[in-house]
């Protein structure tokens, strides 16, 4: 069984990383079970392994944490649900690409419970929504905003870090960075899309969609 932990209040980023690293090590050693940890962070920026210094527009706005996860700069803060996934990818097929697709599908299925159509785009990390309520772009395309970010790291085939979904964060806080290095698209949230969704509502949907996408850890033979 995957253990689910929900922490109320705001969790410090360094505290979260320490917990994830310790749990991932224990999972790899067969000393602990898999875990999904749901948290919120105080306002902060994280720099993934592909982050470019020029994408940090306001280094003094919030604390900046160097992260060993994949990806570029991202923002975490109140009103954003961060789901850290510590799963045994080795026992789940040894397929990193498929695992990332499962994370994407998990987020998309979760959003679908609120009648939000999340989509994946080649060359753009994360989950995106079309904004039919906004004017067309200069090229005549429907604008698209990012609603969820994905960034993971593997150690001995155990994952940590994970996904973040914007419920009702202060979207202006994203202005201190170029989120994931993408300048031509915006950022949105469930509440920004007009949905009165609470964090508890999202947590229920995350749990239900996770079980459908990942299921139980395969039994060893």
Secondary structure, 3 states (H helix, E strand, C coil): CCEEEECCCCCCHHHHHHHHHHHHHHHHCCCCCCEEEEECCCCEEEECCCCCHHHECCCCCCEEEECCCCCCEEEECCCEEEEEEECECCCCCCCHHHHHHHHHHHHHHHHHCCCCCCEEECCEEEEEEECCCCCCCCCCCCCEEEEEEEEEEEECCEEEEEEEEECCCCHHHHHHECHHHCCCCEECCCCCCCCCCCHHHHHHHHHHHHHHHHCCCCCCC
